[in-house]
Amino acid sequence: MGLFNVAFLTGEYPPMQGGIADHTAYLAQHLRPLNIQPTIVISRRWQTVKPTCHASVQPTFYFVPNWGGRCWLYLSHYLKTYRPDILHIQYQAAAFNLAGWVNWLPWYLKKRGFPTRLVTTFHDLRIPYIFPKAGRFRWASMLALARYSDGVICTNREDLHTLTQNLPNLTGRHIPLGSNIELQPFSEVDRARWRQKYGLTESTLLLAYFGFLNESKGGEELIESLAWLRQQGVDARLLLIGGDVGHADPNNAIYAQRVQSLIDQAHLREVVYSTGYISLSEVSANLQAADVVVLPYRDGVSFRRTTLIAALQHGCPIVTTYPTNPALSPEIRNGENMLLAPPRQVEPLAKAILHLAQDPVLRQSLSHGAKVLGKLFDWSAIARDTANLYLSPPP
């Protein structure tokens, strides 16, 4: 097979901070050995972000001014000029400024007779804002993106189930996400030294939360659980790993401020540590230094969360919330590879953390179960399954 050209249409790419950015970069990297040449099609906002590092192999870039109506014209020009084999849309509404123009792009290109095959990865099913009182048109825009794409990828079975329930003729594929946080060698001595940076002893219970703070991730329940544990006499501390807002969703900053205010109201400032945006190796070290990773998702645990996948691959004992539809996540086993609590409920979450803190045998068992589950999210397999979709005959 000759060189296969794929253009990734994305709202984020490193050094921008966000899960879509990391996913697109890693996918492009792992597709190269499969003879697939990536191009990144992105808005000019990418050029305004301060670089943090330089990848050894940078893809080719093509820029559009923004994600408004004119993006159709720029993208049409790109496709006519460069003729990629695939235009692969990495879709998340916030990454495209909550506008709806990208949602209707496949419809527009089909109407104009463009031969380029269109593949869309739905990173979630959050609907775009579009305009005030758009109402049902917002969900119709999501369905249009799926209906007019030649290939549809969902990162979790819940989203694929939702789309196929609404579009019975849709042939979608479930291809999971991977993690960009590689496990770094970390001895017990390293762990002790790392914990000393925060003034911790071996008896201190260090909780960790990894990822941006937003409404769906239960930041308030996290802080209230910490307060509950300390009221019970537990020397519990909390480590917030990574940046707290990212580049995509401005609502993250509003919610993060609410969480920070709650920390002050509960008088927990001295026992909550924030790393800010740090290197991938430092993220790995912090995950391994923690006793328990707490991810209290309000919409239930889901494999669309790359921070969850990173914690699994690091073998972290995890406390999180019950999935919305357990039948669609059979790999999640309460007490075997993570400990589950009801969403939006502080005391059950805190008691699950306390139970894990008091049972080192269970922590060790969950750590092993997490590592086993984490092996399902291998980048080589993800790239291979994606390449197979590119090369499969049109439906």
Secondary structure as GFF3:
##gff-version 3
##sequence-region A 1 395
A	DSSP	beta_strand	4	10	.	.	.	ID=ss1
A	DSSP	alpha_helix	19	31	.	.	.	ID=ss2
A	DSSP	three_ten_helix	32	34	.	.	.	ID=ss3
A	DSSP	beta_strand	36	43	.	.	.	ID=ss4
A	DSSP	three_ten_helix	44	48	.	.	.	ID=ss5
A	DSSP	beta_strand	60	64	.	.	.	ID=ss6
A	DSSP	alpha_helix	71	82	.	.	.	ID=ss7
A	DSSP	beta_strand	86	91	.	.	.	ID=ss8
A	DSSP	three_ten_helix	93	96	.	.	.	ID=ss9
A	DSSP	alpha_helix	105	111	.	.	.	ID=ss10
A	DSSP	beta_strand	117	122	.	.	.	ID=ss11
A	DSSP	alpha_helix	136	147	.	.	.	ID=ss12
A	DSSP	beta_strand	151	154	.	.	.	ID=ss13
A	DSSP	alpha_helix	157	166	.	.	.	ID=ss14
A	DSSP	beta_strand	172	174	.	.	.	ID=ss15
A	DSSP	alpha_helix	188	196	.	.	.	ID=ss16
A	DSSP	beta_strand	205	210	.	.	.	ID=ss17
A	DSSP	three_ten_helix	215	217	.	.	.	ID=ss18
A	DSSP	alpha_helix	219	231	.	.	.	ID=ss19
A	DSSP	beta_strand	236	241	.	.	.	ID=ss20
A	DSSP	alpha_helix	251	265	.	.	.	ID=ss21
A	DSSP	three_ten_helix	269	271	.	.	.	ID=ss22
A	DSSP	beta_strand	272	274	.	.	.	ID=ss23
A	DSSP	alpha_helix	280	289	.	.	.	ID=ss24
A	DSSP	beta_strand	292	295	.	.	.	ID=ss25
A	DSSP	alpha_helix	306	313	.	.	.	ID=ss26
A	DSSP	beta_strand	318	321	.	.	.	ID=ss27
A	DSSP	three_ten_helix	326	328	.	.	.	ID=ss28
A	DSSP	beta_strand	339	341	.	.	.	ID=ss29
A	DSSP	alpha_helix	346	357	.	.	.	ID=ss30
A	DSSP	alpha_helix	360	374	.	.	.	ID=ss31
A	DSSP	alpha_helix	379	391	.	.	.	ID=ss32
###
